[in-house]
Every structure is written in structure tokens, then in C-alpha cells.
């Protein structure tokens, strides 16, 4: 016949201390004398006690969990952000709850369907592009909210400057001597919309500054969008000498079309992406690195610090981007011929 597992109350009784003292010892919190700490640990070992988040929460008011809300789990970017968050939370001895909302966002009041209240100490959203109304509904959960991929006044945010990143990428191609630079952007799920708009504006601004006409195509996100867009560009009587893609996976699709068409990269057309996807190095793709794992780690750390009271709830953290030059970009043939 099985017996119930030992509880925190059993450990407190055997060690002769209060429940709150046991909770502090189990969490590694300060304020407990060394001899008392050792007595509690010995009692826990003797009883084979395993820390229960729920039991600890009854004493501390904390659940020991952080909820992370993502549109999807499958794309590389989201998985990388989650990995960064998970590592930081694990170091802080916190659990991560992941909620994939998918098509749920199309339903009114979708935030109320998530079991967040009294189930977590903070909420982190990953590239959700939330409206003000959606932010208010998540505020109603009563725990700190950390947004990634967007900056919202009054709420903690971790983000990059998408416009500056795309403008810098365009200038990189301009500095190589390209003047016919096309841009392949995306349209799709709403959580991409703000980033997409800012990257397109960055490209357009850099082209305007150079006195050149922007040339952009907007396709569905992913490899297929890049393939179709590059096919359209190649059908032009005067194709571009360089192409900047909003995402690396779009650039990879464009690269496939070029390869199948027998067009060399970068000798005939230079190709550049954005994100530093794990597959970008394999294709030797020049790209803009935004390090999604660092975005996740920063968001996780910010959630921990806000929960602990060491950071204000309206902290904004902008992370840098950098160009990773590889072999998919070079000077156009006309410029190389002059050298």
C-alpha cells in the first residue's frame, strides 16, 4: 500500500522550524542561520523530500513559474528565443510554461483562455505584436509582462531596431557598389507585421538617402516566397545586381531559384538576409545577426529581475544587431571590372 509523499510541513516538523524557513532553505534564499539551514536539509534528505512548487507557493506567494506565450513552436526563430529564456530561468531555479496560441489569436478575448492567473509569476510574449487592448488583458493577470520584438510604453520590452538593421544591410550593399538593389519582404501572420514594416522602411530610407529608387516585392513568408520573388526579379529586363531579404529563410528560397537558374552568387547577383539563421552559415549567406537566443535570455533575465523587484516594470532593452559578411555578397561586375 502506497503512502503519501513527504510534504514541506513534514520537513518543518522534523527540523523543528517554520514552513517559511523550510521554503527559504529550499529556494536558497538568505536570512537563515547555517546550522538551521543544515538541519532543514538533513531533514529533507531523511524524508526524501522533493520541492513542490505549489507547496512553496502557499508560503511565498510565488509559483516559481514563468509563462511564455508564442505564436508557434516550429519556426527556428521562436525555438531559439525559447532556448534562451529556458536557460536563464533554469539558472534562477524557475520553471517555464510555454503556451502556443497559433490561430487562437484570431478569436476575440483569446488572452482569457490562457490559464495564466495564479499559475505564474510573470508572462513573456515572443514576437506577438500585441495591441494595446491585448496588453491590457494580459495586465489583468496581475503579474509582470515582458514583451519581445516590440516596444510598448509603460511595459517591459526587449527588442532590436529593425529599421536600423535593414538600413545598415542596404548600406552594406551600396558600399560594395550596387545601385540596383531589390528587397523581398513578407506578409503573413500579424506577429510579423511590425518587424516587416520597419525593415522595409529601413531599406527604403537607405535607398532614398543614396538617391536611388527602392524596388520591393512582398510575398508570403518562408522559402517559397523567396523562390517566387526571385523568379519575378530574374524575369525583369534589367535584373537587380543585389537582393536583400527580410528573413534568412526568404533569402534561402531566393538562393534556390538562383541555383536552379544557373546564376552564380555573388558573381551575378549578391544576396543578403536578416536574422543569422542557423542555415545561413551553411549557404555562406551574408546576413544581419539579431541573436534570438540573446533576445530570449535577456527577456528571461528581465522577467526574473522585475519579479524580484530589482528592475522597474517599464524597462526597455534594445539589443544590437551586426552584419555578418560572408561569401554571398561582393561588388557588382561593373565595379569589379574597374578594379
C-alpha positions as CSV (number, residue, x, y, z in Angstrom):
1,X,0.0,0.0,0.0
2,X,1.5,3.4,-1.1
3,X,1.9,6.2,1.4
4,X,1.7,9.9,0.6
5,X,4.9,11.7,-0.3
6,X,6.6,13.8,2.4
7,X,5.5,17.4,2.5
8,X,7.2,20.7,3.4
9,X,5.2,20.5,6.7
10,X,6.8,17.2,7.5
11,X,10.3,18.6,6.9
12,X,9.4,21.6,9.1
13,X,8.2,19.3,11.9
14,X,11.3,17.1,11.8
15,X,13.7,20.1,11.7
16,X,11.7,22.0,14.3
17,X,11.3,25.1,12.2
18,X,8.6,27.0,10.5
19,X,7.2,26.4,7.0
20,X,8.6,29.7,5.8
21,X,12.1,28.7,7.0
22,X,11.9,25.5,5.0
23,X,10.8,27.4,2.0
24,X,13.7,29.8,2.2
25,X,16.2,27.0,2.6
26,X,14.7,25.1,-0.4
27,X,14.9,28.2,-2.5
28,X,18.4,29.0,-1.4
29,X,17.2,32.4,0.0
30,X,19.3,34.3,2.5
31,X,18.3,35.0,6.1
32,X,18.7,31.5,7.6
33,X,21.5,30.6,10.1
34,X,23.9,28.0,8.7
35,X,23.1,25.5,11.5
36,X,19.4,25.8,10.8
37,X,19.9,25.5,7.1
38,X,21.9,22.3,7.6
39,X,19.2,20.9,9.9
40,X,16.5,21.6,7.3
41,X,18.5,20.0,4.5
42,X,19.2,16.9,6.7
43,X,15.5,16.5,7.5
44,X,14.6,16.8,3.8
45,X,17.2,14.2,2.9
46,X,16.0,11.8,5.6
47,X,12.4,12.2,4.3
48,X,13.4,12.1,0.6
49,X,11.5,15.3,0.2
50,X,11.3,16.9,-3.3
51,X,10.4,20.5,-3.5
52,X,6.8,21.2,-4.6
53,X,6.2,24.4,-6.5
54,X,2.6,24.5,-5.2
55,X,3.5,23.9,-1.6
56,X,6.3,26.5,-1.7
57,X,3.9,29.0,-3.4
58,X,1.4,28.7,-0.5
59,X,4.1,30.2,1.8
60,X,5.9,32.6,-0.5
61,X,3.0,33.7,-2.8
62,X,5.2,32.7,-5.8
63,X,4.6,29.9,-8.2
64,X,8.2,29.5,-9.3
65,X,7.0,29.6,-12.9
66,X,7.2,32.0,-15.8
67,X,4.7,31.7,-18.7
68,X,6.0,32.2,-22.2
69,X,3.4,32.9,-25.0
70,X,4.5,32.2,-28.6
71,X,2.6,32.2,-31.9
72,X,4.2,28.9,-33.0
73,X,6.9,26.5,-31.8
74,X,8.1,25.2,-35.2
75,X,10.0,28.1,-36.8
76,X,13.7,28.4,-36.0
77,X,13.4,31.9,-34.5
78,X,10.8,31.0,-31.9
79,X,12.7,27.9,-30.8
80,X,15.9,29.9,-30.4
81,X,14.2,32.5,-28.3
82,X,12.6,29.8,-26.1
83,X,16.0,28.2,-25.6
84,X,17.5,31.5,-24.4
85,X,14.6,32.1,-22.0
86,X,14.8,28.5,-20.7
87,X,18.5,28.7,-19.9
88,X,18.1,31.8,-17.8
89,X,15.0,30.5,-15.9
90,X,16.8,27.2,-15.2
91,X,19.7,29.1,-13.6
92,X,17.2,31.0,-11.5
93,X,15.5,27.7,-10.4
94,X,12.3,28.7,-12.2
95,X,10.1,26.6,-14.4
96,X,9.0,27.7,-17.9
97,X,5.4,27.2,-19.1
98,X,5.0,27.5,-22.9
99,X,1.7,28.4,-24.5
100,X,1.4,28.2,-28.2
101,X,-1.5,30.3,-29.3
102,X,-1.4,29.7,-33.1
103,X,-4.8,30.5,-34.7
104,X,-6.3,31.3,-31.3
105,X,-5.3,34.9,-31.7
106,X,-8.0,35.4,-34.3
107,X,-10.6,34.8,-31.6
108,X,-11.8,37.8,-29.5
109,X,-10.6,37.7,-25.9
110,X,-8.1,34.9,-26.6
111,X,-6.0,36.0,-23.7
112,X,-8.7,35.0,-21.3
113,X,-8.4,31.4,-22.5
114,X,-4.9,31.0,-21.3
115,X,-4.6,29.6,-17.7
116,X,-2.2,32.3,-16.5
117,X,-3.9,33.7,-13.4
118,X,-2.3,32.2,-10.2
119,X,-0.3,29.9,-12.4
120,X,2.8,32.0,-13.0
121,X,4.9,34.9,-11.6
122,X,5.5,36.6,-14.9
123,X,4.4,36.5,-18.6
124,X,6.8,36.8,-21.5
125,X,5.4,37.1,-25.1
126,X,7.6,36.3,-28.1
127,X,7.1,38.4,-31.2
128,X,3.4,38.7,-30.8
129,X,3.0,42.3,-31.9
130,X,0.3,42.8,-29.3
131,X,-2.3,45.5,-29.5
132,X,-2.9,47.9,-26.6
133,X,-6.1,46.0,-25.7
134,X,-4.3,42.7,-25.7
135,X,-1.6,44.1,-23.4
136,X,-4.3,45.4,-21.0
137,X,-5.9,41.9,-20.9
138,X,-2.6,40.3,-20.1
139,X,-2.0,43.0,-17.4
140,X,-5.2,41.8,-15.8
141,X,-3.4,38.5,-14.9
142,X,-1.7,40.6,-12.2
143,X,1.9,39.6,-12.9
144,X,4.7,41.4,-14.8
145,X,4.5,41.4,-18.5
146,X,7.7,41.3,-20.7
147,X,7.3,41.8,-24.4
148,X,9.9,40.7,-27.0
149,X,10.1,42.1,-30.5
150,X,8.1,45.2,-29.8
151,X,8.5,48.4,-27.7
152,X,5.4,49.4,-25.8
153,X,5.4,52.5,-23.4
154,X,4.9,51.5,-19.8
155,X,5.7,47.8,-20.2
156,X,9.0,45.9,-20.1
157,X,10.3,45.3,-23.6
158,X,13.2,43.6,-25.3
159,X,13.7,44.4,-29.0
160,X,16.1,45.3,-31.8
161,X,15.9,48.3,-34.1
162,X,14.6,46.5,-37.2
163,X,14.7,49.7,-39.3
164,X,18.3,50.5,-38.5
165,X,19.3,46.8,-39.1
166,X,17.7,46.8,-42.6
167,X,19.1,50.3,-43.4
168,X,22.6,49.1,-42.4
169,X,22.3,46.0,-44.6
170,X,21.2,48.1,-47.5
171,X,24.2,50.5,-47.0
172,X,26.5,47.4,-46.9
173,X,25.3,46.6,-50.4
174,X,25.6,50.2,-51.5
175,X,29.1,50.4,-50.2
176,X,30.0,47.4,-52.3
177,X,29.0,49.5,-55.4
178,X,25.4,48.1,-56.0
179,X,22.8,50.6,-57.2
180,X,20.1,48.2,-58.4
181,X,19.2,46.6,-55.0
182,X,15.8,44.8,-54.7
183,X,14.1,44.0,-51.4
184,X,12.0,40.9,-50.8
185,X,9.6,41.4,-47.9
186,X,6.8,39.3,-46.4
187,X,3.2,39.5,-45.5
188,X,1.6,36.9,-43.3
189,X,0.7,36.5,-39.6
190,X,0.2,39.6,-37.6
191,X,3.1,38.9,-35.3
192,X,5.4,39.7,-38.2
193,X,3.8,42.9,-39.3
194,X,5.6,45.5,-37.2
195,X,9.0,44.0,-37.8
196,X,8.3,43.6,-41.5
197,X,7.1,47.2,-41.8
198,X,10.2,48.6,-40.0
199,X,12.7,46.5,-42.1
200,X,11.0,47.7,-45.3
201,X,11.2,51.3,-44.2
202,X,14.9,50.9,-43.3
203,X,15.7,49.6,-46.8
204,X,13.6,52.4,-48.4
205,X,15.2,55.1,-46.3
206,X,18.8,53.9,-47.2
207,X,17.9,53.8,-50.9
208,X,16.3,57.3,-50.7
209,X,19.4,58.6,-49.0
210,X,21.5,57.3,-51.8
211,X,19.3,58.9,-54.4
212,X,18.1,55.5,-55.7
213,X,14.6,54.1,-56.4
214,X,13.5,51.4,-54.0
215,X,12.4,48.1,-55.6
216,X,10.5,45.8,-53.3
217,X,8.4,42.7,-53.7
218,X,6.1,41.4,-50.9
219,X,5.5,37.7,-50.7
220,X,4.3,35.2,-48.2
221,X,7.0,34.4,-45.6
222,X,9.3,31.4,-46.0
223,X,11.3,29.7,-48.7
224,X,8.5,29.6,-51.2
225,X,8.0,33.4,-51.0
226,X,11.7,33.9,-51.7
227,X,11.7,31.4,-54.6
228,X,8.8,33.1,-56.3
229,X,10.1,36.6,-55.7
230,X,13.5,35.9,-57.1
231,X,11.8,34.3,-60.2
232,X,10.0,37.6,-60.8
233,X,13.2,39.6,-60.4
234,X,15.0,37.5,-62.9
235,X,12.3,37.9,-65.4
236,X,12.9,41.7,-65.5
237,X,14.7,43.1,-68.5
238,X,17.3,44.6,-66.2
239,X,17.5,42.4,-63.1
240,X,19.0,43.7,-59.8
241,X,22.7,43.1,-59.0
242,X,21.9,42.6,-55.3
243,X,18.9,41.4,-53.3
244,X,18.2,42.0,-49.6
245,X,15.6,39.6,-48.0
246,X,13.6,40.4,-44.9
247,X,14.4,37.0,-43.4
248,X,17.1,34.4,-44.0
249,X,14.6,31.8,-44.9
250,X,13.3,34.1,-47.7
251,X,16.9,34.5,-48.8
252,X,17.4,30.8,-48.8
253,X,14.4,30.3,-51.1
254,X,15.8,33.1,-53.4
255,X,19.2,31.3,-53.4
256,X,17.5,28.1,-54.5
257,X,15.9,29.8,-57.5
258,X,19.3,31.3,-58.5
259,X,21.0,27.9,-58.2
260,X,18.3,26.2,-60.3
261,X,18.6,29.0,-62.9
262,X,22.4,28.6,-63.1
263,X,23.0,32.1,-61.8
264,X,26.1,32.4,-59.6
265,X,26.1,34.1,-56.3
266,X,27.6,36.6,-55.8
267,X,29.3,36.9,-59.2
268,X,26.0,37.6,-61.0
269,X,23.7,38.6,-58.0
270,X,24.7,39.4,-54.4
271,X,22.3,38.0,-51.8
272,X,21.8,39.1,-48.2
273,X,19.5,38.0,-45.5
274,X,18.4,39.1,-42.0
275,X,18.4,37.0,-38.7
276,X,21.5,34.8,-38.9
277,X,19.5,31.6,-39.2
278,X,21.5,28.5,-38.4
279,X,21.4,27.6,-42.0
280,X,22.8,30.9,-43.2
281,X,26.4,29.8,-42.5
282,X,25.9,26.6,-44.5
283,X,25.0,28.7,-47.6
284,X,27.7,31.2,-46.7
285,X,24.9,33.8,-46.7
286,X,25.8,37.4,-45.6
287,X,23.2,38.4,-43.1
288,X,22.2,40.7,-40.2
289,X,22.6,38.9,-36.8
290,X,20.0,39.7,-34.2
291,X,20.8,36.6,-32.0
292,X,17.3,35.4,-31.0
293,X,18.9,33.3,-28.2
294,X,20.2,36.5,-26.7
295,X,16.8,38.1,-27.0
296,X,15.3,35.2,-25.1
297,X,18.0,35.2,-22.4
298,X,17.6,39.0,-22.0
299,X,13.8,38.7,-21.7
300,X,14.0,35.8,-19.2
301,X,16.5,37.7,-17.1
302,X,14.3,40.8,-17.2
303,X,11.3,38.8,-16.1
304,X,13.3,37.4,-13.1
305,X,14.6,40.8,-12.1
306,X,11.2,42.5,-12.3
307,X,9.6,39.7,-10.3
308,X,12.4,40.1,-7.7
309,X,11.8,43.9,-7.6
310,X,15.3,44.8,-8.9
311,X,14.0,46.2,-12.2
312,X,11.1,48.5,-12.9
313,X,8.2,47.1,-14.9
314,X,8.7,49.7,-17.7
315,X,12.3,48.7,-18.6
316,X,13.2,48.9,-22.2
317,X,16.2,47.0,-23.5
318,X,17.3,47.4,-27.1
319,X,19.8,44.8,-28.3
320,X,22.3,45.4,-31.0
321,X,22.4,43.9,-34.5
322,X,25.6,43.3,-36.6
323,X,26.3,42.5,-40.2
324,X,27.9,39.1,-40.7
325,X,29.7,39.3,-44.0
326,X,30.1,36.0,-45.9
327,X,30.6,34.9,-49.5
328,X,27.1,35.7,-50.9
329,X,27.9,39.4,-51.4
330,X,30.6,41.2,-53.4
331,X,31.0,44.2,-55.7
332,X,28.9,44.1,-58.9
333,X,30.6,43.0,-62.1
334,X,30.8,46.6,-63.4
335,X,32.7,47.7,-60.3
336,X,34.9,44.6,-60.3
337,X,35.8,45.3,-63.9
338,X,37.1,48.7,-63.0
339,X,39.4,47.4,-60.3
